[in-house]
């Protein structure tokens, strides 16, 4: 069997994820593995005609296997760009019917959204998707992890032989050419934009009239001054390389000014609105490089308490994975989500109304200092980071200082009083006579502090 591995890691041969491929190669000598270093060589592939050879190889293979580390809940920017280049290539249609799967390494922090992203783009190309393998980075070092990887590969071959695929898609008929026309009059721009407490971060291109008009209409009706930062015009030196050099100091190895833009122009605001068009089931590659490069903040919720919102051009309701990601991004960063305005209804009046409601919601949140509890996305995500940083505190010093300062090390074993209390109650309740006598008194005892508060 011929297998084309698309290595999405910017580290190339030094990728941990690629070692999982090497393990399979060593134990499946009859299979022909070839590696495309998409992550490390993305700038080469962006040159005219550079994708031709890669597309030819992918067309001639039996299986396309994506291998990558999970970066900010999706594939790394470099791999996202490579996928974009595949889909734009004139020969991309010849990938229809090709088997595809994926192997990832991560802390299992939103690895499922990364897998969904690959699946959705593969389905766009009408490929046959087989369920992937999500490993913790060190799984390959254990006997259990080795067996799980071997089992995955055996099942992968079984699924190919029997044409068993894991995913299908319903057709959505959406007019991608809909353009929202502004309903407001000529803009009455706020004078003190330099002192704006709200920033709109966008990758809007001049020809994207619908998104442009939505942004301008929001600015017109929003009662506060707004500053617009277009990251589409920013010259990034490159995507995050996963070098972790920023772990100790918080400073990125790149010196292209992004760090200053992020901290002084965007994260210093009281509210952040992200305005984008749905592209390849994501916010697009400009926002992907923006998200990945925020790793200079490490795993710290440096914008906690800043409100967030989205202005979206495109059929967002057909993109459940993207919707989950938008909500999760807000929860993980502790930036309460105040709403999403979208033109997916393809109605001028409904789109305008969604912008008005977003304006009202965001202004209310800022006025009332609205506080919103986190759900599983935020709580579960931070527990993973909490344990990671505690173990790696010797390396990730900036994260460690932040976690100590903000009480994020909330390990359950610290609650000694509650643990002792539960042990005593457990001992008492193991006595039949005590259980009978307790009756409804246990419920009363549980409810008493709540009734006291009321």
TAZIKA-V435318 format. One record per backbone hydrogen bond with DSSP energy under -0.5 kcal/mol. CO is the residue of the C=O (numbers start at 1). NH is the residue of the N-H. E is the energy in kcal/mol with one decimal. If there is no record, write none. Layout:
co=[CO,CO]
nh=[NH,NH]
e=[E,E]
This chain:
co=[1,1,2,2,3,3,4,4,5,5,6,6,7,9,9,11,12,15,16,16,17,17,18,19,20,21,22,23,24,25,28,31,32,34,35,36,36,37,39,41,41,42,44,47,49,50,51,52,53,54,55,56,58,62,63,63,64,64,65,66,67,67,68,69,69,71,74,76,76,77,78,79,80,81,82,83,84,85,86,89,91,92,93,95,98,99,100,101,102,103,104,105,106,108,110,111,112,113,114,115,116,117,118,119,120,121,122,123,126,127,128,129,129,133,133,135,136,138,139,142,143,144,145,146,147,148,149,150,151,152,153,154,155,156,157,158,159,160,163,171,172,174,175,187,191,192,193,197,197,198,199,199,200,200,201,202,202,205,207,208,209,210,211,212,213,214,215,216,217,218,225,225,227,228,229,229,230,231,234,244,245,246,247,247,257,258,259,260,260,261,261,262,262,266,270,271,272,273,273,274,274,275,276,279,279,282,284,285,286,287,288,289,290,291,292,293,294,295,297,300,301,303,307,308,309,310,311,312,312,313,314,315,316,318,319,320,321,322,323,324,325,326,327,328,329,330,331,334,334,336,336,339,341,343,347,348,349,350,351,352,353,354,355,356,357,358,359,360,361,362,363,364,365,365,375,376,376,377,378,379,380,381,382,383,384,385,386,387,388,390,392,392,395,396,397,398,399,400,401,402,403,403,404,408,409,411,412,414,415,416,417,418,419,420,421,422,423,424,425,426,428,430,431,432,433,434,435,438,439,440,441,442,443,444,445,447,447,448,449,450]
nh=[3,32,62,63,5,34,6,65,7,36,8,67,39,12,40,14,15,19,19,20,20,21,22,23,24,25,26,27,28,28,31,33,3,5,37,7,38,41,42,44,45,46,47,50,52,54,55,56,57,58,59,60,61,99,4,65,66,101,6,103,8,9,105,71,76,74,71,79,80,81,82,83,84,85,86,87,88,89,89,92,94,95,96,98,128,64,130,66,133,68,135,70,137,110,114,115,116,117,118,119,120,121,122,123,124,125,127,126,97,129,100,166,167,104,135,106,139,141,142,146,147,148,149,150,151,152,153,154,155,156,157,158,159,160,161,162,164,163,165,173,174,176,178,189,193,195,196,270,271,227,201,273,202,229,275,231,232,208,209,212,213,214,215,216,217,218,219,220,221,222,197,198,200,230,202,231,233,234,236,247,249,250,398,399,261,262,263,264,265,265,266,266,267,269,307,199,309,201,275,276,311,203,313,282,284,279,288,289,290,291,292,293,294,294,295,296,297,298,300,302,304,306,272,338,274,341,276,314,343,278,316,318,319,320,323,324,325,326,327,328,329,330,331,332,333,335,334,305,336,308,338,310,312,346,351,352,353,354,355,356,357,358,359,360,361,362,363,364,365,366,367,368,369,370,379,380,381,381,382,383,384,385,386,387,388,389,390,391,392,393,395,396,397,400,401,402,403,404,405,406,408,409,407,410,411,414,415,416,419,420,421,422,423,424,425,426,427,428,429,430,431,432,435,436,437,438,439,441,442,444,445,446,447,448,449,450,451,452,453,454]
e=[-0.5,-2.9,-1.8,-1.5,-0.7,-2.3,-0.6,-2.6,-0.9,-3.3,-0.9,-2.5,-2.5,-1.4,-0.6,-2.1,-1.6,-0.7,-1.1,-0.6,-1.3,-0.9,-2.3,-2.1,-1.7,-2.7,-2.3,-1.1,-0.6,-0.9,-1.8,-0.8,-3.3,-3.3,-0.6,-2.5,-2.1,-1.9,-0.7,-0.7,-1.8,-1.2,-1.3,-2.1,-1.1,-0.5,-2.7,-2.3,-2.1,-2.3,-2.3,-1.5,-0.9,-0.8,-2.8,-0.6,-0.6,-2.2,-2.1,-3.0,-3.0,-0.5,-1.1,-0.5,-0.5,-2.1,-2.6,-0.6,-2.3,-2.5,-1.7,-2.5,-2.0,-2.1,-2.2,-2.4,-1.3,-0.9,-1.0,-2.0,-1.8,-2.0,-1.4,-2.1,-2.5,-2.3,-2.7,-2.5,-2.7,-1.9,-2.7,-2.1,-1.1,-1.0,-1.0,-2.2,-2.1,-1.8,-1.7,-2.4,-2.9,-1.8,-2.3,-2.4,-1.5,-1.1,-2.2,-1.7,-2.9,-0.7,-2.4,-2.8,-0.6,-2.5,-0.6,-1.7,-2.2,-1.7,-2.0,-2.2,-2.2,-2.4,-2.0,-2.3,-3.0,-2.2,-2.1,-2.2,-2.5,-2.5,-2.1,-2.0,-2.9,-2.0,-2.5,-2.0,-2.8,-0.8,-0.7,-0.5,-1.1,-1.0,-1.5,-0.8,-1.0,-1.6,-2.0,-2.6,-1.3,-2.3,-0.6,-2.9,-0.6,-3.1,-2.6,-2.1,-0.9,-2.0,-1.9,-2.3,-2.9,-2.1,-2.4,-2.3,-2.5,-2.3,-2.2,-1.9,-1.9,-2.1,-0.5,-0.9,-3.0,-0.5,-2.4,-0.9,-1.4,-0.8,-1.1,-1.5,-0.5,-2.5,-1.4,-0.6,-2.2,-3.1,-2.3,-2.8,-0.6,-1.6,-1.0,-0.6,-3.2,-1.5,-2.3,-2.5,-1.5,-3.2,-0.6,-0.5,-2.1,-1.0,-2.3,-1.1,-0.6,-2.4,-1.5,-2.3,-1.7,-2.7,-2.7,-2.3,-0.7,-0.9,-1.6,-1.4,-2.6,-2.2,-1.6,-1.9,-1.5,-2.4,-3.2,-3.0,-2.5,-2.7,-2.1,-0.6,-1.4,-2.3,-1.9,-1.0,-2.2,-0.6,-2.4,-2.5,-2.1,-2.4,-2.0,-2.6,-3.0,-1.5,-2.0,-3.2,-1.7,-2.7,-0.9,-3.1,-0.6,-2.4,-0.5,-1.8,-3.1,-2.0,-2.2,-2.3,-2.3,-2.1,-1.7,-1.9,-2.4,-1.9,-2.2,-2.4,-2.7,-2.6,-2.3,-2.4,-2.4,-2.0,-2.4,-3.0,-0.8,-1.6,-2.6,-2.4,-0.7,-1.3,-2.2,-1.7,-1.5,-1.8,-3.1,-2.1,-2.1,-3.1,-2.0,-1.8,-2.3,-0.7,-1.6,-2.9,-1.8,-2.2,-2.4,-1.9,-2.8,-2.3,-2.3,-2.1,-2.2,-0.8,-1.0,-2.4,-0.7,-1.7,-1.7,-2.0,-2.1,-2.6,-2.2,-2.6,-1.9,-2.2,-2.4,-2.4,-2.3,-2.3,-2.8,-0.8,-1.7,-0.6,-2.3,-2.3,-2.0,-2.5,-1.7,-3.0,-0.7,-2.0,-2.4,-2.1,-2.2,-1.7,-0.6,-0.5,-2.4,-2.4,-1.7,-2.3]
